Amino acid sequence: MNIQPLLDALDLQENAARALADDLRTQIDGLQTRLREAETHIEHLAITRKTVTRLADRLPAHTPDLPEHPDYPRILAAFNHTTGPLRAKDVCEALGHELLPKNVEGTRAKLKRLVKLGILTEADTGNFTRKP
């Protein structure tokens, strides 16, 4: 009996199996690399989430849109530079307006509007502070 054809057939199958195994190893190596990259990306996202969450407490609350008068951002800047309450007269001085009754009353009206928008509070009559 001649077994050479059987051995040749086995060689062909063995070579095909080796080629398949080599191909699968290459695919596994590529998948392992992609998996490591994905896991690293997940770690970075987790770190970013943790950082953003911790910083969120330090960010100021969203303020409503301010009216379109140029004094409003300047008024808020005056409150950012003080720790205590301000009166309309104090804000007028901070804005560089003359202390005329019309300027003080106009500033008081702007302060009251900021109270209605929820940006300032009026602790005592005429004493305005930044909302905590």
C-alpha positions, 0 to 999 in steps of 0.5 A, a space after each residue: 500500500 502506498 501511503 504517500 498520497 495520504 501523507 501529501 494530503 495531510 501535509 496540505 491540511 497541516 499547512 492550511 491549518 498553520 496558515 489559519 492559525 498564523 492569520 488568527 494570531 495576527 488578528 488576535 494581536 490586532 484586536 489586543 492592540 485595539 482593546 488596549 487602546 479602547 481601555 486607555 480611552 475609557 480610562 481617560 474618559 473616566 478621568 475627564 468625567 471625574 475632573 469635570 464633576 469636581 470642577 462643576 461645583 466651582 463653576 458659577 451657576 448659569 445666569 440668565 441673559 442680561 438686558 442689553 444695556 452696557 451697564 449690566 456687565 459692569 454692575 456685575 463686575 462691581 459685585 465681583 470685586 466686593 464682599 459686602 452689600 452695595 447700595 445704588 449710590 456705591 454702584 454708581 460710583 463704581 460705574 463712574 457715574 455722577 451721583 445725580 439723583 437720576 443716575 442713582 435711581 436709574 442704577 437702583 432700577 437696574 439693580 431691582 431688575 437683576 433681583 427679578 432675574 435672580 442674579 442679585 438679592 436685596 438683603 435689606 432695603 437698598 442693600 444689594 448682594 450677589 446671590 450665593 
